[in-house]
Amino acid sequence: MTPALDPAVAAPYTPDDVLRLVLASLDDDKAEEVVQIDLRGRSDVADYMVICSGRSTRQVASISEKLVDRLKQDIKLASRIEGKDTGDWVLIDAGDVIVHVFRPEVRDFYQLEKMWMPGAQHRQTMDRLGE
C-alpha cells in the first residue's frame, strides 16, 4: 500500500522534499550512521533508501515514531511502519523514500548497504547533506 497525501495540502511534495524531511528528522533525533542510497533507475520500489541506527530498542522506536509523526504533520504523508513494537529493525514506507532504522547489531547482521549500494557515488552521509 502506497502512503497517501492528504488532499488538503496545497502544493505536492517531491521525493527530494520527503528525503530532506526524513534526513532532518533523523538528525534531530540523533540517529547514527545515516546512509542515503539513490535507487532512481535501479528500483521501482522507491527513489531513495535511508538506513540508520539507534543505540537501543527504545531509541529505534522513538526515532521511527517521530519520523512518521513529522511526515504526517509537515507534508500530510501517511506512512506505513513495521517493526516498531520490537525496536530491532523498523521499516518506514514513505512512498518514494524507504527508511530502515536498526539497532547496530541487527544492522551489522543484515548489511543492507552492501546489497543496495553498488558504489561510493550512491552513499551520502549527513555531513554532505548541504550539497
C-alpha angles and dihedrals in degrees: 000000000000117000113254130234115223108244089222090073109105101210124034117241126232129223087255090055090053091046092051091050092047093050093046091049092049090049092049091052095047097246110178133226095009112194125186119201122194108221098174109132091009103069138022091207097079144335095237140021121201121196124188143153137234122202096235142012088260093053092045090053092044095049090050097046093048092048092053090048093050093049090052095045100041103039103007091244114155105209130193117236129195130183100021093127094061096036095207098104123002121190119201118191107203094167106248091024124056116196126198117192114189142178104242095249093051092046091052090050097051098034096196091173091066091051097049106027111078096177147354092270090074096053120090124169128204088263090066096046094107096060 
